[in-house]
Amino acid sequence: MDNNVETVLLYDEEGKEIEFDVLTKLDIKDKEYVIVAPTGEEDIDAIALRIEKDEDGNDILVTIEDDEEFEMISEAYDAISSDEI
């Protein structure tokens, strides 16, 4: 995923398009992740997604289901966030 991407469009369970701000991109253990939050929403937690490639080589964002992987990303994001304060 291009580092200059500032927003992405995702779809909710009902197929409604929602715009998300890209907060940061992380490279961890040869995998790429992105932390996003709904645009204009202050009270909603950020979401971590893994960046993968589809069969055509396009970036796709995948929900992280593994608890250990999610914890690793959360810790990395927390470390970056605390460094920026």
C-alpha positions as CSV (number, residue, x, y, z in Angstrom):
1,M,0.0,0.0,0.0
2,D,1.3,3.4,-0.9
3,N,2.5,5.4,2.2
4,N,0.7,8.5,0.9
5,V,-2.8,7.0,1.2
6,E,-4.8,9.2,3.7
7,T,-8.2,7.6,3.5
8,V,-9.7,4.2,2.5
9,L,-13.3,3.2,1.8
10,L,-14.6,0.1,3.6
11,Y,-18.0,-1.5,3.7
12,D,-20.0,-2.4,6.8
13,E,-22.1,-5.5,7.3
14,E,-25.0,-3.9,5.4
15,G,-22.9,-2.9,2.4
16,K,-22.8,0.7,3.4
17,E,-19.6,2.5,2.3
18,I,-17.7,4.2,5.1
19,E,-14.6,6.4,4.8
20,F,-11.7,5.7,7.2
21,D,-8.7,7.9,7.9
22,V,-5.4,6.0,7.7
23,L,-3.7,6.7,11.0
24,T,-0.5,4.8,10.3
25,K,1.1,2.0,8.3
26,L,3.2,-0.6,10.1
27,D,5.7,-3.2,8.8
28,I,6.0,-6.0,11.3
29,K,7.6,-9.4,10.7
30,D,7.5,-9.1,6.9
31,K,3.8,-8.2,6.9
32,E,2.1,-4.9,6.3
33,Y,-0.6,-3.5,8.5
34,V,-2.7,-0.3,8.5
35,I,-4.4,1.4,11.5
36,V,-7.6,3.2,10.4
37,A,-10.4,5.1,12.2
38,P,-13.8,6.3,10.8
39,T,-13.4,9.8,9.3
40,G,-14.8,12.4,11.6
41,E,-15.5,10.0,14.5
42,E,-13.8,10.9,17.7
43,D,-15.3,8.3,20.0
44,I,-14.7,5.2,17.9
45,D,-11.6,3.0,18.5
46,A,-9.1,2.5,15.7
47,I,-9.1,-0.7,13.7
48,A,-6.0,-2.7,12.7
49,L,-6.1,-4.5,9.3
50,R,-3.5,-6.6,7.5
51,I,-2.6,-5.6,3.9
52,E,-2.5,-8.5,1.5
53,K,-2.4,-8.9,-2.3
54,D,-5.3,-10.4,-4.3
55,E,-4.7,-12.6,-7.4
56,D,-4.2,-9.5,-9.5
57,G,-1.6,-7.9,-7.2
58,N,-4.0,-5.3,-5.8
59,D,-3.9,-4.4,-2.1
60,I,-6.8,-5.8,0.0
61,L,-7.4,-5.1,3.7
62,V,-8.0,-8.2,5.8
63,T,-9.5,-8.4,9.3
64,I,-7.1,-9.7,11.9
65,E,-8.6,-12.7,13.6
66,D,-5.6,-14.1,15.5
67,D,-5.3,-12.7,19.1
68,E,-1.5,-12.9,19.2
69,E,-1.2,-11.1,15.9
70,F,-3.6,-8.4,17.0
71,E,-1.8,-8.0,20.3
72,M,1.5,-7.6,18.5
73,I,0.1,-4.9,16.3
74,S,-1.6,-3.1,19.2
75,E,1.7,-3.0,21.1
76,A,3.5,-1.6,18.1
77,Y,0.9,1.1,17.5
78,D,0.8,2.0,21.2
79,A,4.6,2.4,21.1
80,I,4.5,4.7,18.1
81,S,1.6,6.7,19.5
82,S,3.4,7.3,22.8
83,D,6.5,8.4,21.0
84,E,4.5,11.0,19.1
85,I,3.2,12.7,22.3
